[in-house]
Amino acid sequence: MEQYAMVIDLNRCVGCHACAVACRAEWQIPVKEGFRRNWVRRLGPARTNSGMSYTFYPGLCNHCDSPPCVDVCPADTVKKTFTCKETGKTKVMEVAATYKDPFTGAVLIDKERCLGCGACADACPYGARYVNPDLADDNSEGKADKCTFCMPRVEAGLQPACVQTCISDARIFGRKDDPEVAKYLKNGAIRLESAHVKIGPNVYYYGKAKDLELLDRLETPQEMPEASLIGKRALFARVGKTIKKGVGIAGIMGLAGSVLGSGEGDDSEG
């Protein structure tokens, strides 16, 4: 069964920000700079090879095929059983605090086990994650947060809040083999991917050639985030977790040595 995806039709988007406001209201996102699951940026007017373009970039987590945020999460893994709502099939996986559901394709966060280290936010080339200090608890100074494709709503038979609220029906959501989504994919909807960032985003954009060209030029990431910086963030989180477990200095130094020896947190090149 195909994973969920979202198509954004730039021919319909009017840049009203209703999607972003609905997302904030649905998920109680702090009204602070840099805290958002969903955003709209104005692009242009600017010249393209197909003429002048003026369009918008509605962005959100891409729920990628190969999400780097999952790989860098330093939280201890646990066994989790996933169930397909449509077929009843189950699958057991070892997952950290950030994981990808094998049946829906949604990339999600277990807030109870999230360490709030921010390694996942640093690893996302699209800038789709942030650490929310309002979710701090005894084990962290905040929790990672981002778009979830509104999976609780979807599992209840509803559309994501941004899709339901869009005044121009510019957002189309469903399984990739759903007729409406599949039609857009067949007719040229694009992913924001580059030569060095090919991780399979599952948010697609459709529109005029000039608007897609401008969107691709301005918003497609060209490089993956620097691995050494992400490794350091994960290392500090692991050390902090080790201290809270009451492990002595020898255990902490052993952990640091094993992480640095594996290349995480190493500033050297080559």
C-alpha positions in Angstrom: 0.0 0.0 0.0 1.4 3.4 -1.0 2.3 5.9 1.6 0.5 9.2 2.2 1.5 12.3 0.2 0.4 15.8 -0.2 0.2 17.8 -3.5 0.1 21.6 -3.4 -1.3 23.1 -6.6 0.4 26.5 -7.0 -2.2 27.5 -9.6 -4.8 27.5 -6.8 -2.7 28.8 -3.9 -3.5 32.4 -3.0 -1.0 32.8 -0.2 -3.6 33.5 2.4 -1.8 31.6 5.2 -5.1 30.0 6.3 -3.3 26.6 6.3 -0.6 27.8 8.7 -3.1 29.4 11.0 -5.2 26.3 11.1 -2.1 24.2 11.9 -1.2 26.5 14.8 -4.7 26.3 16.2 -5.0 22.5 15.8 -1.6 21.8 17.5 -1.2 24.7 19.9 2.1 25.8 18.4 3.8 28.7 20.3 3.4 32.0 18.6 7.2 32.6 18.4 9.6 33.2 15.6 10.8 30.0 14.1 8.1 27.8 15.6 5.9 26.4 12.9 4.8 23.1 11.4 3.5 24.7 8.3 4.5 27.9 6.5 3.9 30.0 3.4 6.6 32.1 1.8 6.1 34.6 -1.1 8.4 34.1 -4.0 9.0 36.8 -6.6 8.2 38.6 -8.7 11.3 37.2 -10.5 12.4 36.3 -14.0 12.6 32.7 -15.1 13.3 31.0 -18.4 9.5 30.8 -18.9 8.7 34.4 -18.0 8.0 36.5 -14.9 6.9 34.4 -11.9 5.1 35.4 -8.7 4.1 32.4 -6.6 4.1 31.0 -3.1 6.0 28.2 -1.2 3.7 26.4 1.2 6.0 24.2 3.2 5.8 21.4 5.8 7.5 18.2 6.8 8.0 16.1 3.6 7.7 12.7 5.4 10.6 11.6 3.2 11.2 8.1 1.9 14.7 8.1 3.6 14.4 10.7 6.4 17.8 11.6 7.9 16.0 12.8 11.1 15.2 9.2 11.9 18.8 8.0 11.6 20.3 10.6 13.9 17.9 10.3 16.8 20.0 9.3 19.9 17.1 8.1 22.0 17.2 4.4 23.1 15.3 2.2 20.7 12.3 0.2 21.7 10.1 -2.4 19.9 7.0 -0.9 18.5 4.1 -2.7 16.8 2.6 -0.9 13.8 -0.9 -1.8 12.5 -2.3 -1.0 9.0 -5.7 0.5 9.6 -7.0 -0.7 6.2 -5.7 -4.3 6.1 -5.1 -5.1 9.8 -1.5 -6.2 9.0 1.1 -5.6 11.7 4.8 -5.1 11.7 7.2 -4.9 14.7 10.2 -2.5 14.4 12.9 -1.2 16.7 12.5 2.6 16.7 14.0 5.6 18.4 12.0 8.6 19.4 11.7 9.7 15.8 10.5 7.0 13.4 8.7 6.3 10.0 5.5 4.4 10.1 5.8 1.5 7.7 2.2 1.6 6.6 1.4 5.3 6.4 4.9 6.6 5.6 4.4 9.4 8.1 7.5 10.4 10.0 6.5 10.8 13.7 7.9 11.7 17.1 7.4 9.9 20.4 7.2 13.0 22.6 7.6 10.9 25.8 11.0 9.5 24.7 12.3 12.6 22.8 15.4 14.0 24.5 14.9 17.5 23.0 18.5 17.5 21.7 17.6 19.0 18.3 19.8 16.6 16.3 16.8 15.7 14.1 16.1 19.4 13.5 19.7 20.0 12.4 19.5 16.9 10.1 16.5 18.1 8.1 17.6 19.9 4.9 14.2 21.4 4.6 14.2 23.1 8.0 10.9 21.4 8.8 11.6 20.7 12.5 12.1 22.8 15.7 12.4 22.1 19.4 9.4 23.4 21.4 10.5 24.6 24.9 6.9 24.6 25.9 7.0 20.8 25.9 9.9 20.6 28.4 9.8 18.0 31.1 12.0 16.4 33.7 14.1 14.7 31.0 14.5 17.6 28.5 14.4 21.3 27.9 11.9 20.8 25.1 10.7 18.4 22.5 11.1 18.1 18.8 8.0 19.1 16.9 6.9 19.2 13.2 4.0 18.4 10.9 2.6 14.9 11.3 0.3 15.0 8.3 -2.3 15.3 11.1 -2.3 11.5 11.5 -4.7 11.5 14.5 -7.2 13.3 12.3 -6.5 11.1 9.3 -7.0 8.0 11.4 -10.4 9.4 12.4 -11.4 9.7 8.8 -10.7 13.5 8.6 -8.4 15.5 6.4 -5.3 17.3 7.8 -6.3 20.7 9.3 -4.4 22.6 6.5 -6.2 20.7 3.8 -9.6 21.1 5.3 -9.0 24.9 5.8 -7.5 25.8 2.4 -10.0 28.3 0.9 -8.9 27.4 -2.7 -8.6 23.7 -2.4 -4.9 24.0 -3.3 -3.9 21.0 -1.1 -4.6 17.5 -2.1 -3.9 14.7 0.4 -4.1 11.0 0.3 -2.3 7.8 -0.6 0.0 8.1 -3.6 -2.2 5.7 -5.5 -5.4 7.6 -4.7 -6.9 8.8 -8.0 -6.7 12.5 -7.3 -3.1 12.4 -5.9 -2.0 10.0 -8.7 -3.4 12.3 -11.3 -1.2 15.1 -10.2 1.9 12.9 -9.9 1.3 11.6 -13.4 0.8 15.2 -14.8 4.2 16.6 -13.6 4.0 17.4 -9.9 7.6 17.8 -8.7 9.6 17.1 -5.5 12.0 19.6 -4.2 15.1 17.5 -4.7 18.7 18.3 -5.9 21.7 16.3 -6.9 22.9 16.1 -3.3 19.6 16.0 -1.5 17.7 13.0 -2.7 15.8 11.6 0.2 12.3 11.2 -1.4 10.1 14.0 -0.1 6.4 13.2 -0.2 5.1 16.7 -0.6 4.7 17.5 -4.3 4.2 20.8 -6.1 2.2 21.4 -9.3 1.9 24.5 -11.3 3.0 26.5 -14.3 6.6 25.9 -15.5 7.7 29.4 -14.5 6.4 29.0 -11.0 7.9 25.5 -10.5 11.2 26.8 -11.8 11.2 29.7 -9.3 10.2 27.4 -6.5 12.9 24.9 -7.3 15.6 27.6 -7.7 14.8 29.3 -4.4 13.7 26.5 -2.1 15.2 23.2 -3.1 18.1 22.4 -0.7 21.4 21.9 -2.4 23.4 20.2 0.4 22.7 17.9 3.3 23.4 19.4 6.7 26.9 18.9 8.0 27.1 15.5 9.7 29.7 16.4 12.3 27.6 19.1 13.8 24.6 16.8 14.1 26.8 14.1 15.6 28.0 16.5 18.3 24.4 17.4 19.2 23.5 13.7 19.5 26.6 13.0 21.5 25.7 15.7 24.1 22.2 14.2 24.4 23.6 10.7 25.0 26.1 12.0 27.6 23.3 13.9 29.4 21.1 10.8 29.3 24.0 8.7 30.7 24.5 11.2 33.6 20.8 11.0 34.5 21.1 7.2 34.7 23.8 7.6 37.3 26.7 6.2 35.3 30.1 7.2 36.5 32.7 9.3 34.7 34.3 6.2 33.2 31.0 5.3 31.6 30.6 8.8 30.2 34.1 8.9 28.8 33.6 5.4 27.3 30.4 6.6 25.6 32.1 9.8 24.2 35.1 7.7 23.0 32.8 5.2 21.2 30.8 8.0 19.5 33.9 10.0 18.5 35.6 6.9 17.3 32.7 6.1 15.0 33.1 9.5 13.4 30.2 11.4 15.1 31.3 14.8 16.3 34.5 14.7 14.3 35.4 18.0 12.7 38.2 16.6 10.5 37.8 16.3 6.8 38.4 13.2 4.6 
